[in-house]
């Protein structure tokens, strides 16, 4: 009778308690590590998707603006000769477009300017200016000595992409003897429009303050076939 009572009242020993607590702690630690790994993977995927969305947004905005280029001309220096509103070099480009970055195809045409500028956080950034185009007179303040001044960053400039290792523009000139070939130039000062504009962007290398933007090269065709300086009947 005493043996049965002693068996029913027997509890856990200290060693058994330590083993149980250790097992529970190991299970909880494993679960926490699994959750941490899952959250880290989710964050990386989310950052990648966000970078892809940003890249697509830049792609669409640039394609809309360059695709809506207007073959307009302005007059530099008062009575100077008429010049094409499109000009640029490897670090900046200026043109008139019927598409606005903020308003789309609504409203007035805009003088659109893209410029590569130093980024306070490291590297360079792509900035964009817009102003209403009201006619050839709207281009005269941008001229000096019958040529267009380089684009400058202004108070109203909008950052399109930041923390880049480099950003540069290229312009495709047609080759009359080779219709399928083309000559990519680092600057454009010709009276007519290029066949296409190339925008190359590279984020800062890993380990630096990168924006997460993937390497992006945009080749935007210019669909306008009019000669800018030629006078048409509907003008």
TANORDA-V339100 format. One line per field, one symbol per residue. phi: phi as a letter, one per 20 degrees, with the letter a starting at -180 (. if undefined). A space follows every 10 residues. Layout:
phi = ???
This chain:
phi = .fffffffef deefffffff ffffffffff ffffffffff ffffffffff ffffffffgf fffffffdgd fdcccemmef ffcffebrcf dbbcbdcedd fedmeenffc edcdbecfeg eomcbedcdc bfedpgffef fedblmceff fdfdfefdee bcldfbbbdc cedfdgecge ebdedebccf fdeffacdcd ccfffgndfe enffgccddd fdefdfefee eefee
